[in-house]
Amino acid sequence: MWLIAPQPVVRASNSVFHCLRRICDGYIDGAAVSSPEDRARWEARGKAAAKMRMLMRDDLGVGPLIERRSPLLDDPNTPAAE
């Protein structure tokens, strides 16, 4: 990314990386899988990744993609799915 992607894509990919880092750090700090904090971090990662995909597709000139959702977010028992 850093070698050939335009600056908005680089920034978006960094955002995804930092979201993943926060997920890992949360587990290190003792957050339970599927806890409200964990789900919020995964939701943020999903939004950041969707933005990155949109910017990458725009840069490639291939048009929008129908957004796919995580099975976790499609679960009606998931607070983030509401």
N, C-alpha and C positions, 0 to 999 in steps of 0.2 A: 504494500500500500504506500509506504513512505517513498518508494522510488518513482512510481508512475501515476498514482491517483491524484486528482485535484484536491486542494486544501479542504473543501467541505467533506469529502469522503474520508480523508485522513482524520479530521476531527471527529466524524461520526464513528469511525472504527476505534478511535481512542476511547470514546464514550462507552462503547460496548465492552472493551477491555476493562475499563474501570468498574462497570457494573458487575462483570464476572469476578473481579477482584473483591468487591464488596460482598458478594455471595460467599466466596471462599473465606474471607475474613469473618463473616458472620458465623460460619460453622466453627471456625477456630475459637471464636469468642463464646461458643456454646449455644448458638441459636438452633432450635430444633427444626428438622426438616418439616416443611408444611406449616410452620408457625406463621402467625400474621406477619412477622418481620421478614421471614424467608419468602413468603409469597409476594410481599411488596417488592423485595429485591428482584425476584424473578420477573415480576410485572414490569419493573423499570428496565430490565435487560431486554425484555420482549419489545418494548416501545423503542429502545435505542437501536436494536437490531432491525426493526421495521424501517426506521428512518434511514439507517445505513443502506439497506437494500434499495430503498427508493432512490437515494442519491446515486448509488452505483448504477442502477438501471438507467437513470436519467443521463448519467455521464456516458454510458454505452449507447444511448439512443434507442433502447429497445422497448420503451414504454412501461406503463405501470403493470404490476403483477397483482392478481387478486390475493389479498393478504391471507395467509394461513395462520391459524391460531394453534397455540400449544394445547394438547389434550388437558393439561392442568387447568388452563383458563376456560376450557369448554365444560369443565365439571361444574354442575349447578351447585354443588356443595362448597365450592371455592369462593370465599368472600370477594376475591378480585373479579370473579366472573359476573357479579351482580351489576 
